[in-house]
């Protein structure tokens, strides 16, 4: 279904720019048309998933409405502009985000739940940046990190990791994700985003719709295996290898 919406988006964009080159469409409306199409794409993906995603639906309708009313206001149909919709739509977007957090089990209201030892100073965020690994810590069970709006940085190279398999899940709505993985452990890493870029160990994927990338690296003799899953709605995901020894700042 993601390919279906992405294909329609590319076709529609191609038609718009083709009409512009032929002189049939005003250049100043192109940005608004793109916003409408992107908004419909996001809202459509929120509708056709396994369960309706209110945040995606609300975000898509909001972006699309900004583009639509920008065109209508320039045509003199309404005095409500795209800027007005942008300013007035934030409260509804926050409501949709809250409902999505409450109704979607995959999105936890607890910003960070870490198995094993956890420092009392571990940051907890619904809105804001989350950082784990600025100082030495211990990973002896599965780990889940979550933030709704903000950047997330996880440094596994500063952790003392007990032997065995550990699952690390990172979930965000809007923001950027950065994960450092020590080069001394085996890892199977995957990342997916709706709008943005996914980069894992030097490979890149980017686009709009469903961007997914998975890579697996086995370190001979390693007694640790990490299963890293990063999920993001809007933003970029980077998972990088770093030296396992030493403290990263």
N, C-alpha and C positions, 0 to 999 in steps of 0.2 A: 504493500500500500504506500510505503514511503517513496518508492520509485514512481508510482502513479502521480502523486502530488508534485514531486520534483520535476517530472516530465512535463506536466501541465504548466508549471511555473516557467520552465525554460521556453516552452512553446509560446506562452503569452508574452514573455519578455522579448523574444525574437520578433513577434508580430509588432509590438509597440515600437521597437527600434527600427524595424523595416519601414513602418508607416512614417516615422520621422524622416528617414533618409529620402522618402518619396514626397515629403512635404505635406502629408495628410494629418500629422499629429503635432501639437505644440510641444516644443522641447521642455518648456517649464512644467508640463504635466507629467513628465516621465517619472520623476521621483515619487510623485503621489501615486501613480499607477503601480510602481514597484512596491510601495508600502501596502497598497490594497492586496496585491498578490501574495506578498510575504505574510500578511496578516491572515489571509484565508488559508494559506498553507499551514501556519501554526495552529489555527483554530481547528482545521480539518484533522490534523494529527491528534489533537486533543479529543476529538469526537470518536475517531475510528479505532482507538486503542482498545486493549482488553477491558478497560473501564474508562468512563469519561474523566478527563483531566481538566478540572475547572480552571486551573491556572493557565494552561495552554489555551483553552477556549477564550478566557478573558483577555489574555495578552494578545492573542491573534485578532480578536474583535476590536480591541483598543487601537492596535497598530493600523488595522484596516480602516477604522473610522477616521483616524488622523488623515490618511491619504484621501479618503472619500470626501470629507468635508473641506479639505484644501481645494479640491477640484470644484466642488459645488459653490464655495464662497467666491472663487475667482470667476465663476460663470454667473454670479449674481442671483443664484437660486436661494441662498440662505446667508444670513449674517454671521452664522456660527462658523468659525474658521477651524482649520486643523490644529492651530495652536491652542484654541479654546478647549478642544477635545483632549489634547495632551495634558493641559493643566487640570481639567475637571475629571479626567479618567483615573487619576492615581488612586483615589479612595476606593473605587470599584475594583481596581487591580489588586490592591492590598486585601480586600475582602475575599476575592477569588483565591489569592495565595493562601490566606488563612483557612478557607474551606478545603482547599486541596491538601494542605498539611494535615487537617483533621480527618479527612475521609480516605486518604491514600495511605495504606499501611506501609508502603515502601518509604514514605517520607516521615521520619521520626521527629517528634517534637523535641526530643533530647538531642542536643547538638552533637555531643560526643559520648559514645559508650565504648569503653575499652575493657577488654578482658584482661585479667591479671592485675598488675600494679598500676595505679593511676595516681598521679600527683594531685594534691588538693588544688594546686594552682592551674590545672589543666583548663584552658579557656572553653567557655560554653557560649555559642552564638546562634541566634536565629537570624539576626541582621548584623553583619560585621565579619571581620577576617578571623580565620581559625588557623592556628599554627601548632603543630605537634612535632617535637624533635629538636627544638633549639638547644636543649641540654640533654645529657645522657638519660636514657630511660630503658625500660624492659618490655619486650614483647613476648609473652608466654602463652597467649591465647589469641582468638580472633579479635579483630579491631574494626570498629565502624565509626566513621567521622561524617558529620553532617552539618551543613550550614545552608540557610535559605538564600540569603543575598550577601555576597562577599567573596573574598578570595580564600582559598584553602591551600596550605603548604604542609606537606608531610615529609619528614626526613627519617627514613628507615636506617640510614647509615650510622646514626648516633645511637641506635637501639642495640641492647644485648638480646639477641633472638635465640630462644631455646630451640633445640632440635625438633624437627617434625614439620607438619604442614600447617600453615597459618593463612586464614582468609582475611584480606584487608578490603573493606568496602568504603568507598568515598562517594557521597551523594551531595549534589548541589542543585539549586534552581538557576541562579544567575551569578556568574563570577568566573574566576579562572582557577584551575587546579594544577598544582605542581607537586610531583612525588619523586623523591630521590630513593633509588634502590641500590644497596651495596652490591658490588660486583662479585661478592663471595658466595651468593646464594642463588639457587635456581628459582625461576619466576615464570609465571604465566600471567601476563598483564593484558587487560582489555579496557577500552575506553569508548564511550558513546556520548554524543551530544546532538541536540536538535539543530542548533545554529552555531557554527564555529569550527574549530580545528582540533584534531586529535593527533598527537605526536608521541610515538612510543619507540624508544631506542633507535632513533634516527629515521623511522618511517613516518610519513605524514598522510593524513586524510583531512579534507575540509569540504564544506558545502552547507546546504540548507536542506532540511528534511530529516534524514537519519544518517549521521556520520558515525561509522563504527570501525574500529581497528583492534586487532588482537595479535599479540606476539608472545612466543614462548622461548625461553633460553634455559638450557640445562648446564649447570656448572659441575663437571666431573668431581666426585668426591665430596660434594656439599651435602650436609645432613639437614639442610633447611630448604623448604620449598614454600614460596609465597604465591598465593592466588590473589591478584590485585584486580579489583573491578571498580572503575571510576565512571559515574553516571552524572551527566550535566545537561541542563536544558538549554541555556544560552551562555556561551563562553568557550574558552580553550582548555584543553587537557594536555599536559606534558608529563611524561613518565621517563626519567633519565637514569642511566647507570652512573654511579660515582664510586670512588675507592671505598672499600669497606672499613679500612682502618683509619682511625683519627676522628677528630671532632670537626664538624662543619659549622661555619658561622653563617 
